[in-house]
Amino acid sequence: MADSPTWTAAPAAAEQARSVLAAAWSCAVTAEGGREEFVGAHSVAADGRVLLDVPEDSALIAAAICAPRGEPSAVLEFADVAPVPLRGRIRARLWLAGWFALADDRLVFTPTRVVLRQPAGAVVVDLAEFAAAAPDPLATAEARLLTHLADCHGDAVEKLTRLVDADSLHGAVRVRPLAVDRHGLTLRIERVRAHGDVRLPFHAPADDVTQLTERMHVLLTQASAASCPRAALQRQRDGEG
């Protein structure tokens, strides 16, 4: 097999949380007035505060105006959904607990607790790290990039499985691109009744799409030089037979 990539870093929890915020298109807000869902209504300030443009008849507006003790509390929920159709498309959920106030005809939400939940478990994100973090530079382009990879370059995805340990591909019926960030590409390996994820790290971080293209070419070159794990599995089964 070709030399393995040497860059093994993954995004920190604070960066992942900010990436979910940057890429999410919808959010749900739970406050004393109940639960409301908004689409295309939020933006994020540099310090991590969430700005919400909500309808004038929203219960949140009334709560912000009438709160007897100042700013009312609320919980914002965001879902990180894989852009490529596959099993288990929710990659992560992000919860922000805090308080909000009305400013310039929109709600400004200040988080006091940030929780990121992924398949591996939940982590409480440090508030200072969350405020200082920036989203992954590929976060807002990821959906387009992964969709293009899945729809137009299935042969490349298949070739990349040569970089996956043969045992991880045992029983695989389909392999799809699950996620990409500046540090690497993650593949979803689907089996008949289960699935697993495998991460292919880049040799160096990619800070834009041009660099990502180069990192992908490196992975594909490594894959071209590697033996095919599926063929190895077949040879192993033939030998056992």
Accessible surface in RSA format (square Angstrom, percent):
REM  Atomic radii and reference values for relative SASA: ProtOr
REM  Chains: A
REM  Algorithm: Lee & Richards
REM  Probe-radius: 1.40
REM  Slices: 20
REM RES _ NUM      All-atoms   Total-Side   Main-Chain    Non-polar    All polar
REM                ABS   REL    ABS   REL    ABS   REL    ABS   REL    ABS   REL
RES MET A   1   143.09  74.1  70.12  46.4  72.98 173.8  51.11  43.5  91.98 121.9
RES ALA A   2    26.97  24.8  11.21  17.3  15.76  35.9  21.81  30.7   5.16  13.7
RES ASP A   3   124.46  87.2 114.22 113.7  10.25  24.2  36.41  85.7  88.05  87.8
RES SER A   4    78.84  66.6  62.33  83.2  16.52  38.0  35.80  76.2  43.05  60.3
RES PRO A   5    26.02  19.0  14.50  13.2  11.52  41.9  16.29  13.4   9.74  60.5
RES THR A   6   117.62  83.7  92.50  93.8  25.13  59.9  78.02 104.8  39.61  59.9
RES TRP A   7    81.37  32.7  79.26  38.4   2.11   5.0  81.37  43.4   0.00   0.0
RES THR A   8   106.44  75.7  83.71  84.9  22.73  54.2  51.80  69.6  54.64  82.6
RES ALA A   9    40.54  37.3  28.87  44.6  11.67  26.5  39.07  55.0   1.47   3.9
RES ALA A  10    61.26  56.3  39.75  61.3  21.51  48.9  39.75  56.0  21.51  57.0
RES PRO A  11    18.52  13.5  12.18  11.1   6.34  23.1  12.67  10.5   5.85  36.4
RES ALA A  12    66.10  60.8  53.69  82.9  12.41  28.2  63.66  89.6   2.44   6.5
RES ALA A  13    30.54  28.1  23.43  36.2   7.11  16.2  23.43  33.0   7.11  18.8
RES ALA A  14     6.49   6.0   5.22   8.0   1.28   2.9   5.22   7.3   1.28   3.4
RES GLU A  15    31.86  18.3  31.53  23.9   0.33   0.8   9.51  18.4  22.34  18.2
RES GLN A  16    43.56  24.4  41.26  30.2   2.30   5.5  15.20  32.3  28.36  21.5
RES ALA A  17     0.00   0.0   0.00   0.0   0.00   0.0   0.00   0.0   0.00   0.0
RES ARG A  18    12.76   5.4  11.45   5.8   1.31   3.1   0.00   0.0  12.76   7.7
RES SER A  19    18.59  15.7  17.47  23.3   1.11   2.6  16.87  35.9   1.72   2.4
RES VAL A  20    10.83   7.1   7.10   6.4   3.73   9.0  10.43   9.1   0.40   1.1
RES LEU A  21     1.81   1.0   0.34   0.2   1.47   3.7   0.34   0.2   1.47   4.0
RES ALA A  22    39.16  36.0  12.45  19.2  26.71  60.8  19.12  26.9  20.04  53.1
RES ALA A  23    51.94  47.8  24.66  38.1  27.28  62.1  27.45  38.7  24.49  64.9
RES ALA A  24    17.35  16.0   1.35   2.1  16.01  36.4  10.06  14.2   7.29  19.3
RES TRP A  25   181.94  73.0 175.94  85.2   6.00  14.1 162.23  86.5  19.72  32.0
RES SER A  26    55.05  46.5  51.86  69.2   3.18   7.3  14.51  30.9  40.54  56.8
RES CYS A  27     6.42   4.9   0.66   0.7   5.76  13.5   5.22  13.2   1.20   1.3
RES ALA A  28     8.93   8.2   7.38  11.4   1.55   3.5   7.38  10.4   1.55   4.1
RES VAL A  29     1.54   1.0   1.28   1.2   0.26   0.6   1.28   1.1   0.26   0.7
RES THR A  30    59.27  42.2  57.20  58.0   2.07   4.9  50.00  67.2   9.27  14.0
RES ALA A  31    15.22  14.0   0.87   1.3  14.35  32.6   7.47  10.5   7.75  20.5
RES GLU A  32   142.64  81.9 101.64  76.9  41.00  97.6  51.21  99.1  91.43  74.6
RES GLY A  33    54.73  67.5   0.00   N/A  54.73  67.5  26.57  72.9  28.16  63.1
RES GLY A  34    36.76  45.3   0.00   N/A  36.76  45.3  34.44  94.5   2.32   5.2
RES ARG A  35   133.16  55.9 101.04  51.5  32.12  76.5  51.03  69.7  82.13  49.8
RES GLU A  36    44.71  25.7  39.63  30.0   5.08  12.1  30.18  58.4  14.53  11.9
RES GLU A  37   128.41  73.7  99.77  75.5  28.64  68.2  31.68  61.3  96.73  79.0
RES PHE A  38    16.56   8.3  12.49   7.7   4.06  10.6  15.94   9.7   0.62   1.8
RES VAL A  39   105.21  69.2  79.64  72.1  25.57  61.6  79.64  69.2  25.57  69.4
RES GLY A  40    39.04  48.1   0.00   N/A  39.04  48.1   5.63  15.4  33.41  74.8
RES ALA A  41    14.64  13.5   7.06  10.9   7.58  17.3  12.90  18.2   1.75   4.6
RES HIS A  42    30.22  16.5   7.58   5.3  22.64  57.9   4.68   4.8  25.54  29.7
RES SER A  43    52.12  44.0  45.91  61.3   6.21  14.3  47.06 100.2   5.06   7.1
RES VAL A  44    47.44  31.2  15.78  14.3  31.65  76.3  15.81  13.7  31.63  85.8
RES ALA A  45    21.17  19.5  13.15  20.3   8.02  18.2  21.01  29.6   0.16   0.4
RES ALA A  46    96.08  88.3  69.13 106.7  26.95  61.3  79.29 111.7  16.79  44.5
RES ASP A  47    66.16  46.3  56.08  55.8  10.08  23.8  34.39  80.9  31.76  31.7
RES GLY A  48     0.00   0.0   0.00   N/A   0.00   0.0   0.00   0.0   0.00   0.0
RES ARG A  49    93.68  39.3  93.68  47.8   0.00   0.0  15.52  21.2  78.16  47.4
RES VAL A  50     0.00   0.0   0.00   0.0   0.00   0.0   0.00   0.0   0.00   0.0
RES LEU A  51    24.65  13.7  24.60  17.6   0.05   0.1  24.60  17.3   0.05   0.1
RES LEU A  52     2.48   1.4   2.48   1.8   0.00   0.0   2.48   1.7   0.00   0.0
RES ASP A  53    81.79  57.3  71.75  71.4  10.04  23.7  31.22  73.5  50.57  50.4
RES VAL A  54    18.92  12.5   0.30   0.3  18.63  44.9   2.23   1.9  16.70  45.3
RES PRO A  55    75.85  55.3  63.44  57.8  12.41  45.1  75.22  62.1   0.63   3.9
RES GLU A  56   168.79  96.9 146.84 111.1  21.95  52.3  61.84 119.6 106.96  87.3
RES ASP A  57   132.60  92.9  96.40  95.9  36.20  85.6  52.10 122.6  80.50  80.3
RES SER A  58     7.52   6.4   0.04   0.1   7.47  17.2   4.90  10.4   2.62   3.7
RES ALA A  59    43.29  39.8  32.97  50.9  10.32  23.5  38.68  54.5   4.61  12.2
RES LEU A  60     4.66   2.6   4.64   3.3   0.02   0.0   4.66   3.3   0.00   0.0
RES ILE A  61    25.96  14.8  25.96  19.3   0.00   0.0  25.96  18.7   0.00   0.0
RES ALA A  62    54.39  50.0  49.92  77.0   4.47  10.2  53.80  75.8   0.59   1.6
RES ALA A  63    23.22  21.4  11.77  18.2  11.46  26.1  22.57  31.8   0.65   1.7
RES ALA A  64    20.23  18.6   0.00   0.0  20.23  46.0   0.07   0.1  20.16  53.4
RES ILE A  65   117.22  66.7  86.02  64.1  31.20  75.2  91.83  66.1  25.38  68.9
RES CYS A  66    93.71  70.9  69.76  77.8  23.96  56.3  35.92  91.0  57.80  62.3
RES ALA A  67    26.24  24.1   5.83   9.0  20.41  46.4  10.83  15.3  15.41  40.8
RES PRO A  68   121.50  88.6  79.80  72.7  41.70 151.6  90.91  75.1  30.60 190.2
RES ARG A  69   204.76  86.0 170.45  86.9  34.31  81.7  85.80 117.3 118.96  72.1
RES GLY A  70    41.14  50.7   0.00   N/A  41.14  50.7  34.72  95.3   6.42  14.4
RES GLU A  71    91.14  52.3  69.16  52.3  21.98  52.3   8.47  16.4  82.67  67.5
RES PRO A  72    13.12   9.6   5.61   5.1   7.51  27.3  13.12  10.8   0.00   0.0
RES SER A  73    68.62  58.0  64.10  85.5   4.52  10.4  36.45  77.6  32.17  45.1
RES ALA A  74     5.93   5.5   0.00   0.0   5.93  13.5   4.14   5.8   1.79   4.8
RES VAL A  75    58.25  38.3  57.23  51.8   1.03   2.5  57.23  49.7   1.03   2.8
RES LEU A  76     0.57   0.3   0.57   0.4   0.00   0.0   0.57   0.4   0.00   0.0
RES GLU A  77    33.35  19.1  30.79  23.3   2.57   6.1   6.91  13.4  26.45  21.6
RES PHE A  78     1.05   0.5   0.00   0.0   1.05   2.7   1.05   0.6   0.00   0.0
RES ALA A  79    33.46  30.8  20.69  31.9  12.77  29.1  20.69  29.1  12.77  33.8
RES ASP A  80    26.99  18.9  23.84  23.7   3.15   7.4   3.71   8.7  23.28  23.2
RES VAL A  81    71.69  47.2  55.57  50.3  16.12  38.8  55.57  48.3  16.12  43.7
RES ALA A  82     0.27   0.2   0.23   0.4   0.04   0.1   0.23   0.3   0.04   0.1
RES PRO A  83    32.44  23.6  11.24  10.2  21.20  77.1  19.65  16.2  12.79  79.5
RES VAL A  84     1.74   1.1   1.23   1.1   0.51   1.2   1.74   1.5   0.00   0.0
RES PRO A  85    79.04  57.6  78.57  71.6   0.47   1.7  79.04  65.3   0.00   0.0
RES LEU A  86    15.95   8.9   0.00   0.0  15.95  40.1   4.53   3.2  11.43  30.7
RES ARG A  87    89.86  37.7  79.68  40.6  10.18  24.2  51.52  70.4  38.34  23.2
RES GLY A  88    43.28  53.4   0.00   N/A  43.28  53.4  31.54  86.6  11.73  26.3
RES ARG A  89    91.69  38.5  86.10  43.9   5.59  13.3  29.77  40.7  61.92  37.5
RES ILE A  90    73.60  41.9  57.73  43.0  15.87  38.2  57.73  41.6  15.87  43.1
RES ARG A  91    31.10  13.1  24.97  12.7   6.14  14.6  17.45  23.9  13.65   8.3
RES ALA A  92     4.85   4.5   2.02   3.1   2.83   6.4   4.85   6.8   0.00   0.0
RES ARG A  93    84.97  35.7  84.79  43.2   0.18   0.4  16.66  22.8  68.31  41.4
RES LEU A  94     0.00   0.0   0.00   0.0   0.00   0.0   0.00   0.0   0.00   0.0
RES TRP A  95    71.13  28.5  70.43  34.1   0.69   1.6  58.34  31.1  12.78  20.7
RES LEU A  96     0.00   0.0   0.00   0.0   0.00   0.0   0.00   0.0   0.00   0.0
RES ALA A  97    30.28  27.8  29.74  45.9   0.54   1.2  29.74  41.9   0.54   1.4
RES GLY A  98     7.99   9.9   0.00   N/A   7.99   9.9   4.18  11.5   3.82   8.6
RES TRP A  99    95.41  38.3  95.41  46.2   0.00   0.0  80.25  42.8  15.16  24.6
RES PHE A 100     4.29   2.1   4.29   2.7   0.00   0.0   4.29   2.6   0.00   0.0
RES ALA A 101    29.11  26.8  27.12  41.9   1.99   4.5  29.11  41.0   0.00   0.0
RES LEU A 102    70.34  39.2  43.11  30.8  27.23  68.5  43.11  30.3  27.23  73.3
RES ALA A 103    43.60  40.1  36.29  56.0   7.32  16.6  42.88  60.4   0.72   1.9
RES ASP A 104   136.32  95.5 103.22 102.7  33.09  78.3  33.83  79.6 102.48 102.2
RES ASP A 105   133.28  93.4 110.70 110.2  22.58  53.4  32.03  75.4 101.26 101.0
RES ARG A 106    82.62  34.7  82.49  42.1   0.13   0.3   7.40  10.1  75.23  45.6
RES LEU A 107     0.84   0.5   0.84   0.6   0.00   0.0   0.84   0.6   0.00   0.0
RES VAL A 108    21.71  14.3  21.31  19.3   0.40   1.0  21.31  18.5   0.40   1.1
RES PHE A 109     0.74   0.4   0.74   0.5   0.00   0.0   0.74   0.5   0.00   0.0
RES THR A 110    33.91  24.1  33.91  34.4   0.00   0.0  29.98  40.3   3.93   5.9
RES PRO A 111    16.80  12.2   7.91   7.2   8.89  32.3   7.91   6.5   8.89  55.3
RES THR A 112    73.89  52.6  58.61  59.4  15.28  36.4  43.71  58.7  30.18  45.6
RES ARG A 113   126.33  53.0 123.48  62.9   2.85   6.8  41.64  56.9  84.69  51.3
RES VAL A 114     0.11   0.1   0.00   0.0   0.11   0.3   0.00   0.0   0.11   0.3
RES VAL A 115    28.26  18.6  28.26  25.6   0.00   0.0  28.26  24.6   0.00   0.0
RES LEU A 116     1.01   0.6   0.79   0.6   0.23   0.6   0.79   0.6   0.23   0.6
RES ARG A 117   126.04  52.9 123.97  63.2   2.08   4.9  23.97  32.8 102.08  61.9
RES GLN A 118    62.35  34.9  56.55  41.3   5.80  13.8   9.31  19.8  53.04  40.2
RES PRO A 119   115.22  84.0  70.91  64.6  44.32 161.1  84.61  69.9  30.61 190.2
RES ALA A 120   110.10 101.2  64.11  98.9  45.99 104.6  76.41 107.6  33.69  89.2
RES GLY A 121    32.16  39.7   0.00   N/A  32.16  39.7  25.58  70.2   6.59  14.8
RES ALA A 122    57.74  53.1  22.92  35.4  34.82  79.2  23.37  32.9  34.38  91.1
RES VAL A 123    65.31  43.0  60.03  54.3   5.29  12.7  65.31  56.7   0.00   0.0
RES VAL A 124    82.21  54.1  61.86  56.0  20.34  49.0  61.86  53.8  20.34  55.2
RES VAL A 125     5.03   3.3   0.88   0.8   4.15  10.0   3.10   2.7   1.93   5.2
RES ASP A 126    73.94  51.8  61.40  61.1  12.54  29.6  24.90  58.6  49.05  48.9
RES LEU A 127    74.39  41.4  68.49  49.0   5.90  14.8  68.68  48.2   5.71  15.4
RES ALA A 128    73.86  67.9  59.63  92.0  14.24  32.4  68.18  96.0   5.68  15.0
RES GLU A 129   106.02  60.9  99.43  75.2   6.59  15.7  35.74  69.1  70.28  57.4
RES PHE A 130     2.31   1.2   2.31   1.4   0.00   0.0   2.31   1.4   0.00   0.0
RES ALA A 131    40.22  37.0  33.91  52.3   6.31  14.3  34.08  48.0   6.13  16.2
RES ALA A 132    91.08  83.7  52.43  80.9  38.65  87.9  62.76  88.4  28.32  75.0
RES ALA A 133    21.13  19.4   7.47  11.5  13.66  31.1  17.52  24.7   3.62   9.6
RES ALA A 134    67.11  61.7  57.68  89.0   9.43  21.4  58.70  82.7   8.41  22.3
RES PRO A 135    50.44  36.8  41.92  38.2   8.52  31.0  41.92  34.6   8.52  53.0
RES ASP A 136     9.24   6.5   5.33   5.3   3.91   9.2   4.86  11.4   4.38   4.4
RES PRO A 137    64.97  47.4  30.76  28.0  34.21 124.4  42.49  35.1  22.48 139.7
RES LEU A 138     0.99   0.6   0.98   0.7   0.01   0.0   0.99   0.7   0.00   0.0
RES ALA A 139    11.11  10.2   2.74   4.2   8.38  19.1   8.26  11.6   2.85   7.6
RES THR A 140   108.03  76.8  76.14  77.2  31.89  76.0  52.52  70.5  55.51  83.9
RES ALA A 141    16.72  15.4  13.26  20.5   3.46   7.9  16.72  23.5   0.00   0.0
RES GLU A 142    17.00   9.8  17.00  12.9   0.00   0.0   1.72   3.3  15.28  12.5
RES ALA A 143    52.92  48.7  50.85  78.5   2.06   4.7  51.20  72.1   1.72   4.5
RES ARG A 144   148.89  62.5 138.22  70.5  10.67  25.4  79.17 108.2  69.72  42.3
RES LEU A 145    30.29  16.9  24.83  17.8   5.46  13.7  25.59  18.0   4.71  12.7
RES LEU A 146     1.91   1.1   1.91   1.4   0.00   0.0   1.91   1.3   0.00   0.0
RES THR A 147    54.43  38.7  54.04  54.8   0.39   0.9  46.88  63.0   7.54  11.4
RES HIS A 148    96.13  52.5  91.34  63.5   4.80  12.3  67.14  69.2  29.00  33.7
RES LEU A 149    21.22  11.8  20.81  14.9   0.41   1.0  21.22  14.9   0.00   0.0
RES ALA A 150    13.19  12.1   0.72   1.1  12.47  28.4   1.98   2.8  11.20  29.7
RES ASP A 151   102.75  72.0  65.43  65.1  37.32  88.3  25.71  60.5  77.05  76.8
RES CYS A 152    78.75  59.6  48.23  53.8  30.52  71.7  17.40  44.1  61.36  66.2
RES HIS A 153    74.84  40.9  74.72  51.9   0.11   0.3  49.66  51.2  25.17  29.3
RES GLY A 154    41.81  51.6   0.00   N/A  41.81  51.6  29.57  81.1  12.24  27.4
RES ASP A 155   112.69  78.9  95.38  94.9  17.31  40.9  50.04 117.8  62.65  62.5
RES ALA A 156    14.51  13.3  11.62  17.9   2.89   6.6  14.51  20.4   0.00   0.0
RES VAL A 157     6.55   4.3   6.55   5.9   0.00   0.0   6.55   5.7   0.00   0.0
RES GLU A 158    81.61  46.9  78.65  59.5   2.96   7.0  46.36  89.7  35.25  28.8
RES LYS A 159    77.40  37.8  73.30  45.0   4.10   9.8  32.04  28.8  45.36  48.3
RES LEU A 160     0.00   0.0   0.00   0.0   0.00   0.0   0.00   0.0   0.00   0.0
RES THR A 161     0.86   0.6   0.86   0.9   0.00   0.0   0.00   0.0   0.86   1.3
RES ARG A 162    74.86  31.4  74.64  38.1   0.22   0.5   1.31   1.8  73.56  44.6
RES LEU A 163    29.97  16.7  11.58   8.3  18.39  46.2  11.58   8.1  18.39  49.5
RES VAL A 164     2.21   1.5   0.22   0.2   1.99   4.8   1.09   0.9   1.12   3.0
RES ASP A 165    89.23  62.5  75.23  74.9  14.00  33.1  34.59  81.4  54.65  54.5
RES ALA A 166    29.87  27.5  25.54  39.4   4.32   9.8  25.54  36.0   4.32  11.5
RES ASP A 167   113.49  79.5 100.98 100.5  12.51  29.6  29.99  70.6  83.50  83.3
RES SER A 168    36.64  31.0  30.39  40.6   6.25  14.4  10.02  21.3  26.62  37.3
RES LEU A 169     4.88   2.7   0.00   0.0   4.88  12.3   0.00   0.0   4.88  13.1
RES HIS A 170   105.96  57.9 103.37  71.8   2.60   6.6  69.45  71.6  36.51  42.5
RES GLY A 171    45.31  55.9   0.00   N/A  45.31  55.9  35.49  97.4   9.82  22.0
RES ALA A 172    19.63  18.0   0.71   1.1  18.92  43.0   0.71   1.0  18.92  50.1
RES VAL A 173    90.96  59.9  56.70  51.3  34.26  82.6  62.09  53.9  28.87  78.3
RES ARG A 174   100.22  42.1  95.72  48.8   4.49  10.7  47.29  64.6  52.93  32.1
RES VAL A 175    14.63   9.6   1.38   1.3  13.24  31.9   1.38   1.2  13.24  35.9
RES ARG A 176    43.54  18.3  43.54  22.2   0.00   0.0   4.28   5.8  39.26  23.8
RES PRO A 177     1.23   0.9   1.15   1.0   0.08   0.3   1.15   0.9   0.08   0.5
RES LEU A 178    11.11   6.2  10.98   7.9   0.13   0.3  10.98   7.7   0.13   0.3
RES ALA A 179    21.72  20.0  21.56  33.3   0.16   0.4  21.66  30.5   0.06   0.2
RES VAL A 180    10.42   6.9   4.50   4.1   5.92  14.3   4.94   4.3   5.47  14.8
RES ASP A 181    20.89  14.6  20.81  20.7   0.08   0.2  10.07  23.7  10.82  10.8
RES ARG A 182    53.86  22.6  53.86  27.5   0.00   0.0   4.48   6.1  49.37  29.9
RES HIS A 183    10.29   5.6  10.29   7.2   0.00   0.0   6.29   6.5   4.01   4.7
RES GLY A 184     0.00   0.0   0.00   N/A   0.00   0.0   0.00   0.0   0.00   0.0
RES LEU A 185     0.99   0.6   0.99   0.7   0.00   0.0   0.99   0.7   0.00   0.0
RES THR A 186    16.29  11.6  16.29  16.5   0.00   0.0  10.86  14.6   5.44   8.2
RES LEU A 187     0.05   0.0   0.05   0.0   0.00   0.0   0.05   0.0   0.00   0.0
RES ARG A 188     8.66   3.6   8.66   4.4   0.00   0.0   0.00   0.0   8.66   5.2
RES ILE A 189     1.76   1.0   1.76   1.3   0.00   0.0   1.76   1.3   0.00   0.0
RES GLU A 190     7.65   4.4   7.65   5.8   0.00   0.0   0.00   0.0   7.65   6.2
RES ARG A 191    60.01  25.2  60.01  30.6   0.00   0.0  28.01  38.3  32.00  19.4
RES VAL A 192   106.00  69.8  84.62  76.6  21.37  51.5  88.74  77.1  17.26  46.8
RES ARG A 193   221.20  92.9 183.50  93.5  37.70  89.8  75.09 102.6 146.10  88.5
RES ALA A 194    52.56  48.3  46.43  71.6   6.13  14.0  52.43  73.8   0.13   0.3
RES HIS A 195    75.55  41.3  51.69  35.9  23.86  61.0  30.58  31.5  44.97  52.3
RES GLY A 196    23.61  29.1   0.00   N/A  23.61  29.1  23.61  64.8   0.00   0.0
RES ASP A 197    68.09  47.7  34.61  34.5  33.47  79.2  15.74  37.0  52.35  52.2
RES VAL A 198    32.20  21.2  27.87  25.2   4.33  10.4  32.20  28.0   0.00   0.0
RES ARG A 199    79.91  33.6  59.72  30.4  20.19  48.1  48.34  66.1  31.58  19.1
RES LEU A 200     8.71   4.9   8.61   6.2   0.10   0.3   8.71   6.1   0.00   0.0
RES PRO A 201    29.09  21.2  29.09  26.5   0.00   0.0  29.09  24.0   0.00   0.0
RES PHE A 202     0.91   0.5   0.00   0.0   0.91   2.4   0.91   0.6   0.00   0.0
RES HIS A 203    67.39  36.8  55.15  38.3  12.24  31.3  39.40  40.6  27.98  32.6
RES ALA A 204    29.00  26.7  29.00  44.8   0.00   0.0  29.00  40.8   0.00   0.0
RES PRO A 205    31.39  22.9  28.47  25.9   2.93  10.6  28.47  23.5   2.93  18.2
RES ALA A 206     0.00   0.0   0.00   0.0   0.00   0.0   0.00   0.0   0.00   0.0
RES ASP A 207    71.17  49.9  59.50  59.2  11.66  27.6  22.70  53.4  48.47  48.3
RES ASP A 208    66.30  46.4  62.80  62.5   3.50   8.3  32.87  77.4  33.43  33.3
RES VAL A 209    56.68  37.3  55.02  49.8   1.67   4.0  55.02  47.8   1.67   4.5
RES THR A 210   109.00  77.5 101.74 103.1   7.27  17.3  69.54  93.4  39.46  59.6
RES GLN A 211    61.66  34.5  60.00  43.8   1.67   4.0  15.89  33.8  45.77  34.7
RES LEU A 212     9.22   5.1   9.22   6.6   0.00   0.0   9.22   6.5   0.00   0.0
RES THR A 213    64.07  45.6  60.48  61.3   3.59   8.6  45.74  61.4  18.33  27.7
RES GLU A 214    73.13  42.0  70.19  53.1   2.94   7.0  53.57 103.6  19.56  16.0
RES ARG A 215    29.97  12.6  29.32  14.9   0.65   1.6   0.02   0.0  29.95  18.2
RES MET A 216    25.84  13.4  25.84  17.1   0.00   0.0  24.24  20.6   1.60   2.1
RES HIS A 217   107.86  59.0 106.13  73.8   1.73   4.4  63.89  65.8  43.97  51.2
RES VAL A 218    41.11  27.0  38.60  34.9   2.50   6.0  40.97  35.6   0.13   0.4
RES LEU A 219     1.61   0.9   1.61   1.2   0.00   0.0   1.61   1.1   0.00   0.0
RES LEU A 220    37.99  21.2  37.99  27.2   0.00   0.0  37.99  26.7   0.00   0.0
RES THR A 221    92.86  66.0  88.21  89.4   4.65  11.1  65.94  88.6  26.92  40.7
RES GLN A 222    25.38  14.2  24.15  17.6   1.23   2.9  11.58  24.6  13.81  10.5
RES ALA A 223     0.00   0.0   0.00   0.0   0.00   0.0   0.00   0.0   0.00   0.0
RES SER A 224    60.13  50.8  38.66  51.6  21.46  49.4  31.26  66.6  28.86  40.4
RES ALA A 225    75.12  69.1  38.52  59.4  36.60  83.3  50.65  71.3  24.47  64.8
RES ALA A 226     6.38   5.9   0.00   0.0   6.38  14.5   0.74   1.0   5.64  14.9
RES SER A 227    73.99  62.5  59.33  79.2  14.66  33.8  44.21  94.2  29.77  41.7
RES CYS A 228    39.61  30.0  33.43  37.3   6.18  14.5  12.14  30.7  27.47  29.6
RES PRO A 229     8.86   6.5   5.30   4.8   3.56  12.9   8.86   7.3   0.00   0.0
RES ARG A 230    75.60  31.7  71.15  36.3   4.45  10.6  37.92  51.8  37.67  22.8
RES ALA A 231    38.95  35.8  31.34  48.4   7.61  17.3  37.93  53.4   1.02   2.7
RES ALA A 232    34.55  31.8  29.53  45.6   5.02  11.4  30.44  42.9   4.12  10.9
RES LEU A 233    18.37  10.2  18.01  12.9   0.36   0.9  18.23  12.8   0.13   0.4
RES GLN A 234    83.45  46.7  83.45  61.0   0.00   0.0  37.42  79.6  46.03  34.9
RES ARG A 235   147.43  61.9 137.44  70.1   9.98  23.8  72.95  99.7  74.47  45.1
RES GLN A 236   106.71  59.7  94.79  69.3  11.92  28.4  37.11  79.0  69.60  52.8
RES ARG A 237   110.49  46.4 102.14  52.1   8.35  19.9  55.83  76.3  54.66  33.1
RES ASP A 238    94.46  66.2  72.13  71.8  22.33  52.8  34.18  80.4  60.28  60.1
RES GLY A 239    67.14  82.8   0.00   N/A  67.14  82.8  39.23 107.7  27.91  62.5
RES GLU A 240   133.17  76.5  93.40  70.7  39.77  94.7  49.71  96.2  83.46  68.1
RES GLY A 241    98.87 121.9   0.00   N/A  98.87 121.9  51.97 142.6  46.90 105.0
END  Absolute sums over single chains surface
CHAIN  1 A    12351.7       9598.3       2753.3       6906.4       5445.2
END  Absolute sums over all chains
TOTAL         12351.7       9598.3       2753.3       6906.4       5445.2
